[in-house]
Amino acid sequence: MTLRNFALLLLYCLIVVPAGLVAGLGRDPLRRGIDRTAATYWLAAGGARRRPKG
């Protein structure tokens, strides 16, 4: 393992991994919680739809 690879590994382990762990704590970006009162989980699509060229 070269010094460059070791430096990149160290950077990844000390900066990227903890940042991802902190960002993921306490919030659910995909809103995966169960809502027992909801009739459906579908979300209405917004915006105009374009027909494909062809």
mmCIF file of the N, C-alpha and C atoms, coordinates in Angstrom:
data_MODEL
# 
_entry.id   MODEL 
# 
loop_
_atom_site.group_PDB 
_atom_site.id 
_atom_site.type_symbol 
_atom_site.label_atom_id 
_atom_site.label_alt_id 
_atom_site.label_comp_id 
_atom_site.label_asym_id 
_atom_site.label_entity_id 
_atom_site.label_seq_id 
_atom_site.pdbx_PDB_ins_code 
_atom_site.Cartn_x 
_atom_site.Cartn_y 
_atom_site.Cartn_z 
_atom_site.occupancy 
_atom_site.B_iso_or_equiv 
_atom_site.pdbx_formal_charge 
_atom_site.auth_seq_id 
_atom_site.auth_comp_id 
_atom_site.auth_asym_id 
_atom_site.auth_atom_id 
_atom_site.pdbx_PDB_model_num 
ATOM 1   N N  . MET A 1 1  ? 0.850   -1.166 0.000   1.00 0.00 ? 1  MET A N  1 
ATOM 2   C CA . MET A 1 1  ? 0.000   0.000  0.000   1.00 0.00 ? 1  MET A CA 1 
ATOM 3   C C  . MET A 1 1  ? 0.898   1.232  0.000   1.00 0.00 ? 1  MET A C  1 
ATOM 4   N N  . THR A 1 2  ? 0.628   2.101  -0.941  1.00 0.00 ? 2  THR A N  1 
ATOM 5   C CA . THR A 1 2  ? 1.457   3.300  -1.036  1.00 0.00 ? 2  THR A CA 1 
ATOM 6   C C  . THR A 1 2  ? 0.984   4.348  -0.036  1.00 0.00 ? 2  THR A C  1 
ATOM 7   N N  . LEU A 1 3  ? 1.795   5.357  0.134   1.00 0.00 ? 3  LEU A N  1 
ATOM 8   C CA . LEU A 1 3  ? 1.459   6.430  1.063   1.00 0.00 ? 3  LEU A CA 1 
ATOM 9   C C  . LEU A 1 3  ? 0.209   7.177  0.608   1.00 0.00 ? 3  LEU A C  1 
ATOM 10  N N  . ARG A 1 4  ? 0.042   7.314  -0.699  1.00 0.00 ? 4  ARG A N  1 
ATOM 11  C CA . ARG A 1 4  ? -1.137  7.998  -1.236  1.00 0.00 ? 4  ARG A CA 1 
ATOM 12  C C  . ARG A 1 4  ? -2.413  7.211  -0.910  1.00 0.00 ? 4  ARG A C  1 
ATOM 13  N N  . ASN A 1 5  ? -2.379  5.916  -1.099  1.00 0.00 ? 5  ASN A N  1 
ATOM 14  C CA . ASN A 1 5  ? -3.539  5.083  -0.781  1.00 0.00 ? 5  ASN A CA 1 
ATOM 15  C C  . ASN A 1 5  ? -3.851  5.122  0.713   1.00 0.00 ? 5  ASN A C  1 
ATOM 16  N N  . PHE A 1 6  ? -2.830  5.093  1.517   1.00 0.00 ? 6  PHE A N  1 
ATOM 17  C CA . PHE A 1 6  ? -3.023  5.161  2.960   1.00 0.00 ? 6  PHE A CA 1 
ATOM 18  C C  . PHE A 1 6  ? -3.630  6.495  3.372   1.00 0.00 ? 6  PHE A C  1 
ATOM 19  N N  . ALA A 1 7  ? -3.180  7.580  2.762   1.00 0.00 ? 7  ALA A N  1 
ATOM 20  C CA . ALA A 1 7  ? -3.717  8.906  3.077   1.00 0.00 ? 7  ALA A CA 1 
ATOM 21  C C  . ALA A 1 7  ? -5.186  9.000  2.677   1.00 0.00 ? 7  ALA A C  1 
ATOM 22  N N  . LEU A 1 8  ? -5.545  8.447  1.528   1.00 0.00 ? 8  LEU A N  1 
ATOM 23  C CA . LEU A 1 8  ? -6.935  8.463  1.087   1.00 0.00 ? 8  LEU A CA 1 
ATOM 24  C C  . LEU A 1 8  ? -7.812  7.606  2.002   1.00 0.00 ? 8  LEU A C  1 
ATOM 25  N N  . LEU A 1 9  ? -7.314  6.473  2.419   1.00 0.00 ? 9  LEU A N  1 
ATOM 26  C CA . LEU A 1 9  ? -8.048  5.613  3.345   1.00 0.00 ? 9  LEU A CA 1 
ATOM 27  C C  . LEU A 1 9  ? -8.263  6.321  4.680   1.00 0.00 ? 9  LEU A C  1 
ATOM 28  N N  . LEU A 1 10 ? -7.238  6.967  5.167   1.00 0.00 ? 10 LEU A N  1 
ATOM 29  C CA . LEU A 1 10 ? -7.327  7.699  6.418   1.00 0.00 ? 10 LEU A CA 1 
ATOM 30  C C  . LEU A 1 10 ? -8.325  8.842  6.316   1.00 0.00 ? 10 LEU A C  1 
ATOM 31  N N  . LEU A 1 11 ? -8.293  9.572  5.213   1.00 0.00 ? 11 LEU A N  1 
ATOM 32  C CA . LEU A 1 11 ? -9.232  10.658 4.983   1.00 0.00 ? 11 LEU A CA 1 
ATOM 33  C C  . LEU A 1 11 ? -10.665 10.137 4.956   1.00 0.00 ? 11 LEU A C  1 
ATOM 34  N N  . TYR A 1 12 ? -10.873 9.032  4.289   1.00 0.00 ? 12 TYR A N  1 
ATOM 35  C CA . TYR A 1 12 ? -12.202 8.433  4.186   1.00 0.00 ? 12 TYR A CA 1 
ATOM 36  C C  . TYR A 1 12 ? -12.705 8.000  5.564   1.00 0.00 ? 12 TYR A C  1 
ATOM 37  N N  . CYS A 1 13 ? -11.846 7.337  6.321   1.00 0.00 ? 13 CYS A N  1 
ATOM 38  C CA . CYS A 1 13 ? -12.254 6.818  7.625   1.00 0.00 ? 13 CYS A CA 1 
ATOM 39  C C  . CYS A 1 13 ? -12.460 7.924  8.654   1.00 0.00 ? 13 CYS A C  1 
ATOM 40  N N  . LEU A 1 14 ? -11.737 9.012  8.551   1.00 0.00 ? 14 LEU A N  1 
ATOM 41  C CA . LEU A 1 14 ? -11.822 10.066 9.558   1.00 0.00 ? 14 LEU A CA 1 
ATOM 42  C C  . LEU A 1 14 ? -12.800 11.181 9.208   1.00 0.00 ? 14 LEU A C  1 
ATOM 43  N N  . ILE A 1 15 ? -13.160 11.324 7.921   1.00 0.00 ? 15 ILE A N  1 
ATOM 44  C CA . ILE A 1 15 ? -14.034 12.426 7.522   1.00 0.00 ? 15 ILE A CA 1 
ATOM 45  C C  . ILE A 1 15 ? -15.342 11.941 6.914   1.00 0.00 ? 15 ILE A C  1 
ATOM 46  N N  . VAL A 1 16 ? -15.275 11.081 5.918   1.00 0.00 ? 16 VAL A N  1 
ATOM 47  C CA . VAL A 1 16 ? -16.468 10.696 5.174   1.00 0.00 ? 16 VAL A CA 1 
ATOM 48  C C  . VAL A 1 16 ? -17.390 9.797  6.000   1.00 0.00 ? 16 VAL A C  1 
ATOM 49  N N  . VAL A 1 17 ? -16.833 8.781  6.636   1.00 0.00 ? 17 VAL A N  1 
ATOM 50  C CA . VAL A 1 17 ? -17.661 7.847  7.410   1.00 0.00 ? 17 VAL A CA 1 
ATOM 51  C C  . VAL A 1 17 ? -18.352 8.540  8.591   1.00 0.00 ? 17 VAL A C  1 
ATOM 52  N N  . PRO A 1 18 ? -17.636 9.298  9.420   1.00 0.00 ? 18 PRO A N  1 
ATOM 53  C CA . PRO A 1 18 ? -18.334 9.981  10.519  1.00 0.00 ? 18 PRO A CA 1 
ATOM 54  C C  . PRO A 1 18 ? -19.366 10.998 10.030  1.00 0.00 ? 18 PRO A C  1 
ATOM 55  N N  . ALA A 1 19 ? -19.082 11.693 8.938   1.00 0.00 ? 19 ALA A N  1 
ATOM 56  C CA . ALA A 1 19 ? -20.048 12.661 8.403   1.00 0.00 ? 19 ALA A CA 1 
ATOM 57  C C  . ALA A 1 19 ? -21.318 11.947 7.962   1.00 0.00 ? 19 ALA A C  1 
ATOM 58  N N  . GLY A 1 20 ? -21.197 10.794 7.358   1.00 0.00 ? 20 GLY A N  1 
ATOM 59  C CA . GLY A 1 20 ? -22.364 10.023 6.948   1.00 0.00 ? 20 GLY A CA 1 
ATOM 60  C C  . GLY A 1 20 ? -23.145 9.503  8.134   1.00 0.00 ? 20 GLY A C  1 
ATOM 61  N N  . LEU A 1 21 ? -22.451 9.093  9.166   1.00 0.00 ? 21 LEU A N  1 
ATOM 62  C CA . LEU A 1 21 ? -23.133 8.604  10.371  1.00 0.00 ? 21 LEU A CA 1 
ATOM 63  C C  . LEU A 1 21 ? -23.877 9.728  11.081  1.00 0.00 ? 21 LEU A C  1 
ATOM 64  N N  . VAL A 1 22 ? -23.263 10.883 11.183  1.00 0.00 ? 22 VAL A N  1 
ATOM 65  C CA . VAL A 1 22 ? -23.900 12.029 11.832  1.00 0.00 ? 22 VAL A CA 1 
ATOM 66  C C  . VAL A 1 22 ? -25.093 12.508 10.998  1.00 0.00 ? 22 VAL A C  1 
ATOM 67  N N  . ALA A 1 23 ? -24.963 12.520 9.692   1.00 0.00 ? 23 ALA A N  1 
ATOM 68  C CA . ALA A 1 23 ? -26.057 12.969 8.826   1.00 0.00 ? 23 ALA A CA 1 
ATOM 69  C C  . ALA A 1 23 ? -27.243 12.024 8.890   1.00 0.00 ? 23 ALA A C  1 
ATOM 70  N N  . GLY A 1 24 ? -27.007 10.765 9.135   1.00 0.00 ? 24 GLY A N  1 
ATOM 71  C CA . GLY A 1 24 ? -28.090 9.797  9.158   1.00 0.00 ? 24 GLY A CA 1 
ATOM 72  C C  . GLY A 1 24 ? -28.776 9.635  10.502  1.00 0.00 ? 24 GLY A C  1 
ATOM 73  N N  . LEU A 1 25 ? -28.189 10.167 11.545  1.00 0.00 ? 25 LEU A N  1 
ATOM 74  C CA . LEU A 1 25 ? -28.776 10.019 12.877  1.00 0.00 ? 25 LEU A CA 1 
ATOM 75  C C  . LEU A 1 25 ? -29.947 10.975 13.070  1.00 0.00 ? 25 LEU A C  1 
ATOM 76  N N  . GLY A 1 26 ? -31.030 10.445 13.578  1.00 0.00 ? 26 GLY A N  1 
ATOM 77  C CA . GLY A 1 26 ? -32.134 11.301 13.959  1.00 0.00 ? 26 GLY A CA 1 
ATOM 78  C C  . GLY A 1 26 ? -33.037 11.777 12.848  1.00 0.00 ? 26 GLY A C  1 
ATOM 79  N N  . ARG A 1 27 ? -32.816 11.365 11.637  1.00 0.00 ? 27 ARG A N  1 
ATOM 80  C CA . ARG A 1 27 ? -33.721 11.767 10.574  1.00 0.00 ? 27 ARG A CA 1 
ATOM 81  C C  . ARG A 1 27 ? -33.868 10.633 9.581   1.00 0.00 ? 27 ARG A C  1 
ATOM 82  N N  . ASP A 1 28 ? -34.964 10.632 8.894   1.00 0.00 ? 28 ASP A N  1 
ATOM 83  C CA . ASP A 1 28 ? -35.263 9.580  7.938   1.00 0.00 ? 28 ASP A CA 1 
ATOM 84  C C  . ASP A 1 28 ? -35.553 10.224 6.586   1.00 0.00 ? 28 ASP A C  1 
ATOM 85  N N  . PRO A 1 29 ? -34.564 10.395 5.736   1.00 0.00 ? 29 PRO A N  1 
ATOM 86  C CA . PRO A 1 29 ? -34.776 11.114 4.476   1.00 0.00 ? 29 PRO A CA 1 
ATOM 87  C C  . PRO A 1 29 ? -35.751 10.416 3.527   1.00 0.00 ? 29 PRO A C  1 
ATOM 88  N N  . LEU A 1 30 ? -35.949 9.123  3.697   1.00 0.00 ? 30 LEU A N  1 
ATOM 89  C CA . LEU A 1 30 ? -36.884 8.407  2.822   1.00 0.00 ? 30 LEU A CA 1 
ATOM 90  C C  . LEU A 1 30 ? -38.283 8.301  3.427   1.00 0.00 ? 30 LEU A C  1 
ATOM 91  N N  . ARG A 1 31 ? -38.462 8.838  4.612   1.00 0.00 ? 31 ARG A N  1 
ATOM 92  C CA . ARG A 1 31 ? -39.747 8.804  5.325   1.00 0.00 ? 31 ARG A CA 1 
ATOM 93  C C  . ARG A 1 31 ? -40.309 7.384  5.352   1.00 0.00 ? 31 ARG A C  1 
ATOM 94  N N  . ARG A 1 32 ? -39.536 6.452  5.892   1.00 0.00 ? 32 ARG A N  1 
ATOM 95  C CA . ARG A 1 32 ? -39.906 5.045  5.911   1.00 0.00 ? 32 ARG A CA 1 
ATOM 96  C C  . ARG A 1 32 ? -40.810 4.658  7.067   1.00 0.00 ? 32 ARG A C  1 
ATOM 97  N N  . GLY A 1 33 ? -41.236 5.625  7.855   1.00 0.00 ? 33 GLY A N  1 
ATOM 98  C CA . GLY A 1 33 ? -42.084 5.318  9.003   1.00 0.00 ? 33 GLY A CA 1 
ATOM 99  C C  . GLY A 1 33 ? -43.455 4.815  8.568   1.00 0.00 ? 33 GLY A C  1 
ATOM 100 N N  . ILE A 1 34 ? -44.102 4.064  9.454   1.00 0.00 ? 34 ILE A N  1 
ATOM 101 C CA . ILE A 1 34 ? -45.419 3.507  9.170   1.00 0.00 ? 34 ILE A CA 1 
ATOM 102 C C  . ILE A 1 34 ? -46.480 4.478  9.663   1.00 0.00 ? 34 ILE A C  1 
ATOM 103 N N  . ASP A 1 35 ? -47.387 4.857  8.781   1.00 0.00 ? 35 ASP A N  1 
ATOM 104 C CA . ASP A 1 35 ? -48.516 5.703  9.135   1.00 0.00 ? 35 ASP A CA 1 
ATOM 105 C C  . ASP A 1 35 ? -49.778 4.867  9.031   1.00 0.00 ? 35 ASP A C  1 
ATOM 106 N N  . ARG A 1 36 ? -50.261 4.425  10.165  1.00 0.00 ? 36 ARG A N  1 
ATOM 107 C CA . ARG A 1 36 ? -51.404 3.514  10.179  1.00 0.00 ? 36 ARG A CA 1 
ATOM 108 C C  . ARG A 1 36 ? -52.709 4.205  9.785   1.00 0.00 ? 36 ARG A C  1 
ATOM 109 N N  . THR A 1 37 ? -52.746 5.539  9.823   1.00 0.00 ? 37 THR A N  1 
ATOM 110 C CA . THR A 1 37 ? -53.965 6.255  9.451   1.00 0.00 ? 37 THR A CA 1 
ATOM 111 C C  . THR A 1 37 ? -54.017 6.574  7.959   1.00 0.00 ? 37 THR A C  1 
ATOM 112 N N  . ALA A 1 38 ? -52.915 6.398  7.245   1.00 0.00 ? 38 ALA A N  1 
ATOM 113 C CA . ALA A 1 38 ? -52.886 6.736  5.820   1.00 0.00 ? 38 ALA A CA 1 
ATOM 114 C C  . ALA A 1 38 ? -53.613 5.683  4.997   1.00 0.00 ? 38 ALA A C  1 
ATOM 115 N N  . ALA A 1 39 ? -54.400 6.149  4.037   1.00 0.00 ? 39 ALA A N  1 
ATOM 116 C CA . ALA A 1 39 ? -55.089 5.227  3.137   1.00 0.00 ? 39 ALA A CA 1 
ATOM 117 C C  . ALA A 1 39 ? -54.113 4.677  2.100   1.00 0.00 ? 39 ALA A C  1 
ATOM 118 N N  . THR A 1 40 ? -53.123 5.483  1.732   1.00 0.00 ? 40 THR A N  1 
ATOM 119 C CA . THR A 1 40 ? -52.147 5.070  0.732   1.00 0.00 ? 40 THR A CA 1 
ATOM 120 C C  . THR A 1 40 ? -50.829 5.798  0.988   1.00 0.00 ? 40 THR A C  1 
ATOM 121 N N  . TYR A 1 41 ? -49.772 5.286  0.447   1.00 0.00 ? 41 TYR A N  1 
ATOM 122 C CA . TYR A 1 41 ? -48.464 5.933  0.550   1.00 0.00 ? 41 TYR A CA 1 
ATOM 123 C C  . TYR A 1 41 ? -48.066 6.602  -0.759  1.00 0.00 ? 41 TYR A C  1 
ATOM 124 N N  . TRP A 1 42 ? -48.922 6.547  -1.758  1.00 0.00 ? 42 TRP A N  1 
ATOM 125 C CA . TRP A 1 42 ? -48.621 7.156  -3.045  1.00 0.00 ? 42 TRP A CA 1 
ATOM 126 C C  . TRP A 1 42 ? -48.581 8.672  -2.904  1.00 0.00 ? 42 TRP A C  1 
ATOM 127 N N  . LEU A 1 43 ? -47.639 9.303  -3.602  1.00 0.00 ? 43 LEU A N  1 
ATOM 128 C CA . LEU A 1 43 ? -47.546 10.750 -3.665  1.00 0.00 ? 43 LEU A CA 1 
ATOM 129 C C  . LEU A 1 43 ? -47.927 11.190 -5.066  1.00 0.00 ? 43 LEU A C  1 
ATOM 130 N N  . ALA A 1 44 ? -48.690 12.269 -5.178  1.00 0.00 ? 44 ALA A N  1 
ATOM 131 C CA . ALA A 1 44 ? -49.076 12.778 -6.489  1.00 0.00 ? 44 ALA A CA 1 
ATOM 132 C C  . ALA A 1 44 ? -47.855 13.338 -7.204  1.00 0.00 ? 44 ALA A C  1 
ATOM 133 N N  . ALA A 1 45 ? -47.756 12.996 -8.481  1.00 0.00 ? 45 ALA A N  1 
ATOM 134 C CA . ALA A 1 45 ? -46.649 13.507 -9.288  1.00 0.00 ? 45 ALA A CA 1 
ATOM 135 C C  . ALA A 1 45 ? -46.926 14.957 -9.639  1.00 0.00 ? 45 ALA A C  1 
ATOM 136 N N  . GLY A 1 46 ? -45.932 15.791 -9.513  1.00 0.00 ? 46 GLY A N  1 
ATOM 137 C CA . GLY A 1 46 ? -46.117 17.208 -9.819  1.00 0.00 ? 46 GLY A CA 1 
ATOM 138 C C  . GLY A 1 46 ? -45.433 17.574 -11.125 1.00 0.00 ? 46 GLY A C  1 
ATOM 139 N N  . GLY A 1 47 ? -45.826 18.680 -11.678 1.00 0.00 ? 47 GLY A N  1 
ATOM 140 C CA . GLY A 1 47 ? -45.184 19.178 -12.882 1.00 0.00 ? 47 GLY A CA 1 
ATOM 141 C C  . GLY A 1 47 ? -45.842 18.665 -14.153 1.00 0.00 ? 47 GLY A C  1 
ATOM 142 N N  . ALA A 1 48 ? -45.511 19.307 -15.243 1.00 0.00 ? 48 ALA A N  1 
ATOM 143 C CA . ALA A 1 48 ? -46.067 18.945 -16.545 1.00 0.00 ? 48 ALA A CA 1 
ATOM 144 C C  . ALA A 1 48 ? -45.371 17.691 -17.081 1.00 0.00 ? 48 ALA A C  1 
ATOM 145 N N  . ARG A 1 49 ? -46.114 16.892 -17.751 1.00 0.00 ? 49 ARG A N  1 
ATOM 146 C CA . ARG A 1 49 ? -45.548 15.692 -18.374 1.00 0.00 ? 49 ARG A CA 1 
ATOM 147 C C  . ARG A 1 49 ? -45.326 15.960 -19.854 1.00 0.00 ? 49 ARG A C  1 
ATOM 148 N N  . ARG A 1 50 ? -44.202 15.535 -20.329 1.00 0.00 ? 50 ARG A N  1 
ATOM 149 C CA . ARG A 1 50 ? -43.875 15.753 -21.740 1.00 0.00 ? 50 ARG A CA 1 
ATOM 150 C C  . ARG A 1 50 ? -43.984 14.448 -22.480 1.00 0.00 ? 50 ARG A C  1 
ATOM 151 N N  . ARG A 1 51 ? -44.498 14.507 -23.677 1.00 0.00 ? 51 ARG A N  1 
ATOM 152 C CA . ARG A 1 51 ? -44.546 13.332 -24.509 1.00 0.00 ? 51 ARG A CA 1 
ATOM 153 C C  . ARG A 1 51 ? -43.182 13.092 -25.137 1.00 0.00 ? 51 ARG A C  1 
ATOM 154 N N  . PRO A 1 52 ? -42.755 11.857 -25.203 1.00 0.00 ? 52 PRO A N  1 
ATOM 155 C CA . PRO A 1 52 ? -41.455 11.590 -25.835 1.00 0.00 ? 52 PRO A CA 1 
ATOM 156 C C  . PRO A 1 52 ? -41.500 11.863 -27.337 1.00 0.00 ? 52 PRO A C  1 
ATOM 157 N N  . LYS A 1 53 ? -40.392 12.361 -27.851 1.00 0.00 ? 53 LYS A N  1 
ATOM 158 C CA . LYS A 1 53 ? -40.289 12.605 -29.282 1.00 0.00 ? 53 LYS A CA 1 
ATOM 159 C C  . LYS A 1 53 ? -40.159 11.274 -29.991 1.00 0.00 ? 53 LYS A C  1 
ATOM 160 N N  . GLY A 1 54 ? -40.831 11.177 -31.111 1.00 0.00 ? 54 GLY A N  1 
ATOM 161 C CA . GLY A 1 54 ? -40.691 9.902  -31.780 1.00 0.00 ? 54 GLY A CA 1 
ATOM 162 C C  . GLY A 1 54 ? -41.515 9.713  -32.928 1.00 0.00 ? 54 GLY A C  1 
# 
